[in-house]
Amino acid sequence: MRSGRRTAAAATLVGALALSLFNAPAAQARDTGITVSDIVINKGKPIVVGTTKVVEPSLTFKIALPAGYSTSDPFRYDAYPFIYRGDIKQAAAATGGSYIGPGGYTCYEEGSKKASCEGSLYIDPHPSREHVDSNSDATAWKVGVALRLFKASGSLLAEEYETRSATVRLKRAAKVTVNAAPEPVKKGQKITVTGKLTRANWDTKKYGPYGGRTVELQFRQTGTSSFKAVKKVTTSSSGALKTTVTAATDGTWRWVYRGNDTTGAATSGGDHIDVR
């Protein structure tokens, strides 16, 4: 359980703080003495983004302040992680195409100079945001940290930005559908199971066919709790899936795509077949 007072939430406007930070006069760029550690983004898992829905991956980190500063006065400092591509300064100073920052976070005091923070990144696939505006964005993003101190008057005292060795992978979301027919079906007859695999195209903001991918057909017998693998099928150039199986017992069929380095995993809904 955390103890102490909660500090103010920050970075509610995505990218706004980063733009002001990295566009500030170069003379201000010096060591702040702030330490940001224990950064964990999306619980260490890849981030999967589609074409319309905002994604807010979890973000946790810790802050330690230099002499003369206290967590009880959160308006005297800024310190938060972000992810980026390319050069760290150019990425954060751009319009957002290679920079993704926090949508908001809250820090909890763990002492006069230390705080534990939690919140989320903010990724909006809408074209106006430019967060994921190219399929090439489906790759490993670097982790950076923005730091700055303010004088008691409110003017900027010092600022810096640091790189981290960690990376976070962004992936394009995938979808897969299923249909099993005929239904009902007589025991021993053939069932045709079809479907289609598509994935998010960040260039067009639409889902398109994903051909040449291996997808697993699974079956769960009625009265049981788990699906079992039946066979693997490769999608056609249009993303289509089709195979035949023998009807043996009542149950539910589904397709499962495991994903890869650029594309997230996907599981279809289930299609129940009554075998008579």
Buried (B, 14 or more C-beta within 10 A) or exposed (E): EEEBEEBEBBBEEBBEBBBBBBEEEEEBBEEBBBBBEEBEBBEEEBBBBBBEEBBBBEBBBBBBBBEEBBBEEBEBBBBBBBBBBEEBBEBBBBEBBBBBBBBBBBBBBBEEBBBBBBBBBBBBBBEEBBBBBEBEBBEEBBBBBBBBBBEEEEEBBBBBBBEBEBEBBBBBBBBBBBBBEEEEBEEEEEBEBBBBBBBBBBEEBEBBBBEEBEBBBBBBBEEEEEBEEBEEBEBBEEBBBEBEBEBEEBBBBBBBBBBBEBBBBBBBEBBEBEBE
